[in-house]
């Protein structure tokens, strides 16, 4: 409910205020969230919240992305050998023996020590920042770049990022398809892999993931 509310408010804000910035859309979503009975009635340390990733793309292909939490944005070169590039960095917390560190998962999991891998399995669902947190100001990441002709921009929720690597995302473009078909393929792949973690073998091929909602939006440059 919270995620749907924030996404809807942010999108409506941008449609009704085309000259407004992405940060203002985030603010509108957070304001709406903090006026809900669920947020107002929750304990201070159990406030509901959500992650969010918004993008504004100019006709020239230049884009601005604002992201909070562990939702992601990818650019995908859908050529004969599709290749995906992860634009954003997750704001999820992975706890090691000495400090809290930020990691983009699951692509970098093989670079972690055994202790860090164990921490990832147990704490990867904890995000460092989210809309609705009790702090007076949220901390969001901002990214700017430009899409090349025929390049795609993919926005995806953590229900996708938790179970799919960059190679997996690129695989959704292995057959010629429009943005809608690619987005549907990403959802199908993510849902097919959303099985609970096997704690006896958490680093196997079947998954890095957990059951979760999967959302994906794909934009293609003409």
C-alpha positions as CSV (number, residue, x, y, z in Angstrom):
1,X,0.0,0.0,0.0
2,X,2.7,2.5,1.0
3,X,4.8,1.8,-2.2
4,X,1.8,2.2,-4.4
5,X,0.8,5.5,-2.7
6,X,4.3,7.0,-3.0
7,X,4.7,6.0,-6.6
8,X,1.3,7.3,-7.5
9,X,1.7,10.6,-5.8
10,X,5.2,11.1,-7.3
11,X,4.0,10.4,-10.8
12,X,1.0,12.6,-10.5
13,X,3.1,15.4,-9.1
14,X,5.4,15.3,-12.2
15,X,2.5,15.1,-14.6
16,X,0.7,18.0,-13.0
17,X,3.9,20.0,-12.5
18,X,6.1,19.3,-15.5
19,X,8.6,22.0,-14.6
20,X,9.0,20.6,-11.1
21,X,12.1,18.6,-10.2
22,X,12.4,15.0,-9.1
23,X,13.3,16.1,-5.6
24,X,10.0,17.9,-5.3
25,X,8.2,14.8,-6.5
26,X,9.9,12.8,-3.7
27,X,8.9,15.4,-1.2
28,X,5.3,15.2,-2.3
29,X,5.3,11.5,-2.0
30,X,6.9,11.6,1.5
31,X,4.4,14.2,2.6
32,X,1.5,12.0,1.5
33,X,3.0,9.0,3.3
34,X,3.5,10.8,6.6
35,X,-0.2,11.9,6.6
36,X,-1.4,8.3,6.4
37,X,-2.9,6.6,9.6
38,X,-0.4,3.8,9.2
39,X,2.5,6.2,9.5
40,X,1.0,8.5,12.2
41,X,0.0,5.5,14.4
42,X,3.2,3.5,14.1
43,X,5.9,3.4,16.8
44,X,8.8,5.8,16.1
45,X,11.2,2.9,15.4
46,X,8.6,1.0,13.2
47,X,7.5,3.7,10.7
48,X,6.4,2.3,7.4
49,X,8.3,3.5,4.4
50,X,9.3,2.7,0.8
51,X,12.1,2.9,-1.6
52,X,11.6,4.9,-4.9
53,X,13.4,5.6,-8.1
54,X,12.3,8.3,-10.5
55,X,13.8,9.3,-13.9
56,X,13.3,12.3,-16.1
57,X,14.5,11.9,-19.7
58,X,14.9,14.7,-22.2
59,X,14.3,14.4,-25.9
60,X,18.1,14.5,-26.4
61,X,18.4,11.3,-24.3
62,X,19.9,13.1,-21.3
63,X,18.5,11.8,-18.0
64,X,18.3,12.6,-14.4
65,X,17.6,9.9,-11.8
66,X,16.8,10.3,-8.1
67,X,16.9,7.1,-6.1
68,X,16.4,6.2,-2.4
69,X,16.8,2.7,-0.9
70,X,17.6,-0.4,-3.0
71,X,15.5,0.1,-6.1
72,X,17.7,0.3,-9.2
73,X,18.2,1.9,-12.6
74,X,20.1,0.2,-15.5
75,X,21.1,1.3,-19.0
76,X,20.9,-1.6,-21.5
77,X,22.5,-1.7,-24.9
78,X,20.1,-4.0,-26.7
79,X,22.4,-4.8,-29.6
80,X,23.2,-8.3,-30.9
81,X,24.9,-9.0,-27.5
82,X,22.8,-7.1,-24.9
83,X,24.7,-5.6,-22.0
84,X,23.3,-4.0,-18.9
85,X,25.1,-1.3,-16.8
86,X,23.9,-0.7,-13.3
87,X,23.6,3.1,-12.9
88,X,22.6,3.3,-9.3
89,X,24.2,2.1,-6.0
90,X,21.9,0.4,-3.5
91,X,21.5,2.1,-0.1
92,X,21.1,-1.2,1.6
93,X,23.2,-2.0,4.7
94,X,25.6,-5.0,4.8
95,X,27.1,-5.4,8.2
96,X,30.7,-6.7,8.6
97,X,32.8,-7.1,11.7
98,X,33.9,-3.5,11.9
99,X,31.4,-1.2,10.2
100,X,28.3,-0.6,8.1
101,X,29.1,-0.6,4.5
102,X,27.1,-0.1,1.3
103,X,27.1,-2.7,-1.4
104,X,25.4,-3.1,-4.7
105,X,24.0,-6.7,-4.8
106,X,24.0,-9.4,-5.9
107,X,26.6,-8.6,-8.7
108,X,29.4,-8.0,-6.1
109,X,28.6,-10.9,-3.8
110,X,31.5,-13.0,-5.0
111,X,33.9,-10.2,-4.0
112,X,32.7,-10.4,-0.3
113,X,34.4,-12.3,2.5
114,X,32.6,-15.2,4.0
115,X,31.6,-13.0,7.0
116,X,30.3,-10.3,4.7
117,X,28.3,-12.9,2.7
118,X,26.7,-14.2,5.9
119,X,25.8,-10.6,6.8
120,X,24.3,-10.0,3.3
121,X,22.1,-13.1,3.7
122,X,20.8,-11.9,7.1
123,X,20.7,-8.1,6.6
124,X,20.4,-7.4,2.9
125,X,16.7,-6.3,3.3
126,X,17.7,-3.4,5.6
127,X,18.0,-0.1,3.7
128,X,20.0,2.9,4.8
129,X,17.4,5.4,3.7
130,X,13.8,5.3,2.6
131,X,10.8,7.6,2.2
132,X,9.0,7.9,5.5
133,X,12.0,7.5,7.8
134,X,11.7,9.5,11.0
135,X,14.7,11.8,10.1
136,X,13.7,15.4,9.1
137,X,15.4,15.0,5.7
138,X,15.9,11.9,3.6
139,X,19.1,11.1,1.8
140,X,18.7,10.3,-1.9
141,X,21.2,9.6,-4.7
142,X,21.2,11.7,-7.9
143,X,22.6,10.4,-11.2
144,X,22.9,12.1,-14.5
145,X,23.8,10.8,-17.9
146,X,22.6,10.3,-21.5
147,X,21.1,7.4,-23.4
148,X,22.5,6.5,-26.8
149,X,20.2,5.8,-29.8
150,X,18.4,2.5,-29.3
151,X,19.6,2.2,-25.7
152,X,17.1,1.4,-22.9
153,X,16.7,2.7,-19.4
154,X,15.3,0.2,-16.9
155,X,13.9,1.1,-13.5
156,X,13.3,-1.8,-11.2
157,X,12.2,-2.4,-7.6
158,X,14.2,-4.5,-5.1
159,X,12.0,-7.4,-6.0
160,X,13.9,-7.5,-9.3
161,X,17.4,-6.4,-8.0
162,X,17.4,-9.0,-5.2
163,X,17.2,-11.9,-7.6
164,X,18.7,-10.7,-10.9
165,X,22.2,-9.8,-11.9
166,X,23.1,-7.3,-14.7
167,X,23.5,-10.3,-17.0
168,X,20.0,-11.4,-16.2
169,X,18.6,-8.0,-16.9
170,X,20.4,-7.9,-20.2
171,X,19.0,-11.3,-21.0
172,X,15.5,-9.9,-21.1
173,X,16.6,-8.1,-24.3
174,X,18.1,-11.1,-26.0
175,X,15.2,-11.3,-28.4
176,X,14.1,-8.2,-30.4
177,X,11.3,-6.7,-28.4
178,X,9.8,-3.3,-27.5
179,X,10.0,-1.7,-24.0
180,X,6.7,-3.3,-22.8
181,X,7.8,-6.8,-23.8
182,X,11.2,-6.3,-22.1
183,X,9.6,-5.1,-18.9
184,X,7.3,-8.1,-18.9
185,X,10.2,-10.4,-19.4
186,X,12.1,-8.9,-16.5
187,X,9.1,-9.4,-14.3
188,X,8.6,-13.0,-15.4
189,X,12.3,-13.8,-14.7
190,X,12.3,-12.1,-11.3
191,X,9.1,-13.8,-10.2
192,X,10.4,-17.1,-11.4
193,X,13.4,-16.7,-9.1
194,X,11.7,-15.3,-6.0
195,X,12.2,-18.3,-3.8
196,X,13.2,-18.1,-0.2
197,X,16.9,-18.2,0.5
198,X,18.3,-21.7,1.1
199,X,20.3,-21.0,4.3
200,X,22.1,-24.3,3.9
201,X,23.5,-23.1,0.5
202,X,22.7,-19.4,0.3
203,X,25.3,-18.8,-2.5
204,X,24.0,-21.3,-5.0
205,X,22.6,-20.6,-8.4
206,X,19.0,-20.7,-7.3
207,X,19.3,-17.5,-5.5
208,X,20.0,-14.5,-3.8
209,X,16.4,-13.6,-3.3
210,X,13.2,-13.6,-1.3
211,X,9.5,-13.5,-2.2
212,X,8.7,-9.8,-3.1
213,X,6.8,-7.6,-5.4
214,X,8.6,-7.1,-8.7
215,X,8.2,-3.8,-10.6
216,X,10.0,-2.8,-13.8
217,X,9.7,0.1,-16.2
218,X,11.6,0.2,-19.5
219,X,12.2,3.3,-21.7
220,X,13.8,3.1,-25.1
221,X,15.5,6.0,-27.0
222,X,14.0,6.3,-30.5
